[in-house]
Amino acid sequence: MLVAARSRPSPPAAAATGITRPRTQVAIFLLAYLLYSAARWLTVGDLHTAQSHADWIMGLERHLGVASEASVQGAMQGTWMLWVLNHMYLAAQLVVVPGALVFLYRRSRPIYQRLRNTILATWLISIPVYAAFPVAPPRLADMGVVDTITTQTGFAMDSKLTTSFYNELAAVPSLHVGFAVAVGIAVAAAVRHPLAKAVALLWGPAVGLAVVATGNHFVFDIAAGVAASGAGYALGLLALRATERPARAPATLRPSFAGA
């Protein structure tokens, strides 16, 4: 008798999901990061303006009762925890983000794809914010907070060589925290063990503590970073759905004969 059967997706439709070979993924990410870094460097603002914005943020935080940057750093001074947080700050973007992407590429392609798109979209969202609203980090805001990474790790955050590769005044939003939260949620969704899930979900709050204790971000910056990543996730999801829609060919009927 004649029965209806759905046709299998064609190879081009499968390729339209955006998951290509590892080398292509790496090349895309490196190119995107270079463009993002160049744009962030080109949007370097004036230090005086950035300090004025930092003053405004401090005033807002005092009004809300969340101005805790100096007290957090003071509580951590002289402890082993500050050493850990200094190195956590350095590793968060340079090691953990790419490491999580590699892990998820191997573990779960759909989760990898959502995290990848979130990061790319968040970079795109953040660049105009850096240009329009430069902010000096607490360590440059004359508020009694010091640069613990430079003084305790040997990695000079304020050297001419280092600052030629990044914008010191791009403190809002804090993508250190925004990406840490996104990575934590993505990894937690990909692993099964409850302890592994708990550790993954704690990564975002841990990096939040690190950016404050090291003098690199205000509490305001953390909230802005999480909001930026949330917007990046939404934008990335829209882009994903837009690319998947043409790939989903309508179901077709084809004859199949089976003996009665």
C-alpha positions in Angstrom: 0.0 0.0 0.0 1.0 3.6 -0.4 2.3 5.3 2.8 3.7 8.8 3.4 7.3 9.1 4.6 9.4 12.2 5.6 12.5 12.8 3.5 15.8 13.0 5.4 17.5 16.4 5.6 19.8 17.1 2.8 23.5 17.7 3.5 23.3 21.5 2.8 20.4 21.7 5.3 22.5 20.0 7.9 25.4 22.3 7.2 23.2 25.3 7.7 23.1 24.7 11.4 26.4 26.6 11.7 28.5 23.8 13.2 31.4 23.4 10.8 34.8 21.7 11.2 36.9 22.6 14.2 39.5 24.6 12.2 36.8 26.7 10.7 35.3 27.3 14.2 38.6 28.4 15.5 39.3 30.7 12.6 35.9 32.3 12.9 36.4 32.9 16.6 39.9 34.3 16.2 38.8 36.7 13.5 35.8 37.8 15.6 38.1 38.3 18.7 40.6 40.3 16.7 37.9 42.6 15.3 36.3 43.0 18.7 39.7 43.8 20.3 40.5 46.3 17.5 37.2 48.0 17.9 37.5 48.1 21.7 41.0 49.6 21.4 39.7 52.2 18.9 37.0 53.3 21.3 39.4 54.2 24.1 37.9 57.2 25.9 39.4 60.1 27.8 40.6 59.2 31.3 39.0 62.3 32.9 35.6 61.4 31.3 36.0 57.8 32.4 36.7 58.8 35.9 33.7 61.1 35.9 31.6 58.1 34.9 33.2 56.0 37.6 32.2 58.8 40.1 28.7 58.6 38.9 28.7 54.8 39.4 30.1 55.1 42.9 27.3 57.6 43.8 24.7 55.3 42.4 26.1 52.3 44.3 26.2 54.3 47.6 22.6 55.3 47.0 21.6 51.7 46.5 23.8 50.5 49.4 25.9 48.2 47.3 29.2 50.1 47.2 31.5 47.3 48.5 34.6 47.4 46.2 37.0 48.8 48.8 35.7 46.7 51.7 35.8 43.5 49.6 39.4 44.1 48.6 40.4 45.1 52.1 38.9 41.9 53.5 40.9 39.8 51.0 44.3 41.6 51.4 47.0 39.3 52.7 45.0 36.1 52.2 45.6 33.2 49.9 42.2 33.8 48.5 43.3 37.0 46.8 46.2 35.1 45.1 43.6 32.7 43.8 41.3 35.5 42.6 44.1 37.3 40.9 44.9 34.3 38.8 41.2 33.5 38.3 40.8 36.9 36.8 43.6 36.3 34.3 42.4 32.8 33.4 38.7 33.6 33.0 38.8 35.0 29.5 42.1 33.6 28.2 41.8 30.0 29.4 38.3 29.1 30.7 36.2 30.6 27.8 38.1 28.9 25.0 38.4 25.7 27.1 34.7 25.6 27.7 34.0 26.1 24.0 36.3 23.2 23.1 34.7 21.0 25.8 31.1 21.8 24.6 32.1 21.3 20.9 33.0 17.8 21.8 30.3 17.2 24.4 27.2 18.9 23.0 27.1 20.7 19.7 23.7 22.5 20.3 24.9 23.9 23.6 28.3 24.9 22.1 26.4 26.7 19.3 24.3 28.7 21.7 27.3 29.7 23.8 29.3 30.6 20.8 26.5 32.8 19.4 26.0 34.4 22.8 29.7 35.4 23.0 29.8 36.8 19.5 26.6 38.7 19.9 27.7 40.1 23.3 30.9 41.4 21.8 28.8 43.2 19.2 26.5 44.7 21.8 29.3 45.8 24.0 31.4 47.8 21.5 29.1 50.8 21.2 28.7 50.9 25.0 32.5 51.1 25.4 32.5 54.0 23.0 29.6 55.9 24.4 30.3 55.3 28.1 34.0 54.8 29.0 34.5 54.0 32.7 37.6 53.9 34.7 37.9 50.7 36.8 38.1 51.1 40.6 41.9 50.8 40.5 42.0 53.9 38.3 39.2 55.8 40.0 41.1 57.3 42.9 38.9 55.5 45.5 41.6 53.7 47.5 41.4 50.5 45.5 44.7 49.1 44.2 45.7 47.0 41.2 46.4 43.6 43.0 47.1 41.8 39.7 50.0 44.1 38.9 51.4 44.1 42.4 51.0 40.5 43.2 51.2 38.4 40.0 53.9 40.1 37.9 51.4 40.7 35.1 51.4 44.5 34.6 47.9 45.6 33.8 49.0 49.2 33.3 52.1 48.7 31.2 52.3 50.3 27.7 52.7 46.9 26.2 49.6 45.5 27.9 47.4 48.5 27.4 48.2 48.4 23.7 46.2 45.2 23.4 43.1 46.2 25.5 41.1 49.2 26.5 41.6 49.9 30.2 38.5 52.1 30.2 36.1 49.4 28.9 34.8 48.5 32.3 31.1 48.6 31.5 29.9 46.0 30.9 32.1 43.4 32.6 32.3 40.6 30.1 34.5 38.7 32.5 31.4 38.1 34.6 28.9 38.0 31.8 30.8 35.3 30.0 31.5 33.5 33.3 27.8 33.2 34.0 27.1 32.1 30.4 29.9 29.5 30.5 28.7 28.2 33.9 25.1 27.8 32.7 26.2 26.1 29.5 28.6 23.7 31.1 26.1 22.9 33.8 23.6 22.0 31.1 26.1 19.7 29.4 27.3 17.7 32.4 25.3 15.1 34.4 26.9 14.9 37.8 25.3 17.1 40.4 28.7 18.2 41.8 29.9 19.2 38.4 26.8 21.2 37.8 27.2 23.0 41.1 30.8 23.8 40.4 29.9 25.1 36.9 27.1 27.3 38.3 29.5 28.8 40.9 31.9 29.9 38.3 30.0 33.1 37.5 29.8 34.3 41.2 33.4 33.4 41.7 34.6 35.5 38.8 32.2 38.3 40.1 34.1 38.2 43.4 37.5 38.2 41.5 36.8 41.3 39.4 35.8 43.3 42.5 38.6 42.1 44.8 41.3 42.8 42.1 40.0 46.3 41.6 39.0 45.8 38.0 35.2 46.3 38.2 32.4 47.9 40.1 29.3 46.0 41.2 27.5 48.0 38.6 29.8 46.6 35.9 28.9 43.1 37.0 25.2 43.7 36.6 25.8 45.3 33.2 27.9 42.3 32.2 25.2 39.8 33.1 22.6 42.0 31.3 24.8 42.2 28.2 25.3 38.4 28.1 21.5 37.9 28.5 20.9 40.3 25.5 23.7 38.5 23.6 22.0 35.1 24.3 18.7 36.5 23.0 20.3 38.0 19.9 22.3 34.8 19.3 19.1 32.7 19.6 17.3 34.9 17.1 20.3 34.5 14.7 20.3 30.7 15.2 16.6 30.4 14.4 16.9 32.6 11.4 19.6 30.4 10.0 17.8 27.2 10.8 14.5 28.2 9.3 15.6 28.0 5.6 17.4 24.7 6.3 14.1 23.0 7.4 12.7 21.9 4.1 9.0 21.1 4.1 8.1 17.5 4.6 7.6 15.7 1.2 5.6 12.7 0.3 7.2 9.8 -1.5 5.7 6.6 -2.5 6.5 3.4 -0.6 5.2 0.1 -1.5 4.7 -2.6 1.0 3.4 -6.0 0.3 -0.1 -6.7 1.8 
